[in-house]
Amino acid sequence: ITNGLNTNQSDIDKNNIDKMEWNDGFALNNMDTIPKKVKLAEEKILSQKFTQLSISTNNEEPPTFEDITDEIQKIPDFLTKRNKSFKQMIHQVISTATIEISNKTKEELRQIAILIYKIMFVQTNYSLWTTYLKSGMGQLIIQSKEQPNYSTNLPIWPKEVKILIQKSTKINTINENEICMNLVNIKLCELDNQLKQYQAELNKIRNGFYGYTIQHQHLIERYIEQNISSLRREIEHKIELIHYDYHIQALKIQFFRHNPDNYQKQQLKQLCRSKYEQEMTEQELIFLQQQITYFNSPSQSFENSPIAQSTLINSLENPQIRQQLLNQYKTIAENSKTQLLAAYIKVAEEQREKYKKKHDDDVKQMWSDRHEAAHNEKIPLLMIDLINERCKKIGESIQSIYKFKVQCFLSKSNL
């Protein structure tokens, strides 16, 4: 169950419904073929909406310097001349100062806004690459008085960085650290140079702009902050996942420092995998329930659905037949929607129960094996603690992923 639970129905061309031949004298009781087509169309539309309102939980590669440069050259809509909100912000800036109102002034303010946006964009990505560096240098986790039972100052490179170097060069365990370090430092240097360039350009324009003050800068910055909040949330989420992944890898390293035998290695692998499956299906069910609440909201009613806008039904001249047909159309679509959502929930609940039981059984089996084993063959309690802590971090990581999915879902559904 992933990415919004796509249905297994084959693609249906919704336009086929509109292409059916109709005339005013067509009897309603002869329309036996409509229910199936309407149901299939509703299933397809609902499935597409689930997909559109979901985000992938797959591991993504970090943005390279080239990616960041390409993205930053694209002027976002909220900074274009035609954008109403941008026009209002510029008007507010001009109205709070003795600045000449002219097209030249407005364009200079827009260039200032674009440069501030670019600086914020680079700074946000810089924080991500700095986190990669801290992880690789063993400086990611701030040491506290209550130390965990595993080391948190190990140099561990995030998997996103490893993906990049695996694509660009051949590596081995001997030179991996050096290659990762060079890559991240180069990216940070490139971002730093870009930041200095944009800052110099901004200072040049500001210094030659008579009447421009720090208050005007704050107005522009606040406007941009509001419009890049989704980018900040995305980067903050990635940084949070880097922290979780660090703990998960550090716990595994600590476990192997105790020289586990094959059985103990298998326990680590099996319990962590079943915990992952259990938490994924649990969070997917919760997320699905939130999606269904949205799809049952007034904004997603039949009247607001694309299938309600049938040009052929609307073209019927007889108002009585047109209304009867529309009512039947609505009943079929709403029943199909109800059945489809119920099927989604049923499958998700079954998956959740299946993997919850599997993980519980795995835990019970481990303790049973330990109870029955000879004293010198029992899995040490310290190893069990490490396994449990790793399972906990895996669960928290997945919860973080779905918390972010919910934020994205709510953001998209409110558009």
Secondary structure, DSSP 8 states (H G I E B T S, - for coil): --TTT--------THHHHHS---TT--GGG-TTHHHHHHHHHHHHHHHHHHHT----S------HHHHHHHHTS--GGGSTT-HHHHHHHHHHHHTTT---SHHHHHHHHHHHHHHHHHHHHHHHHHHHHHHHHHHHT-SS---SS--SS-S------HHHHHHHHHHS---TTTHHHHHHHHHHHHHHHHHHHHHHHHHHHHHHHHTSTT--HHHHHHHHHHHHHHSHHHHHHHHHHHHHHHHHHHHHHHHHHHHTT---HHHHHHHHHHHHHHHHHHHHHHHHHHHHHHHHHHTSGGGSGGGSGGG--HHHHT-S-HHHHHHHHHHHHHHHHHHHHHHHHHHHHHHHHHHHHHHHHHHHHHHHHHHHHHHS-GGGS--HHHHHHHHHHHHHHHHHHHHHHHHHHHHHHHHHT-
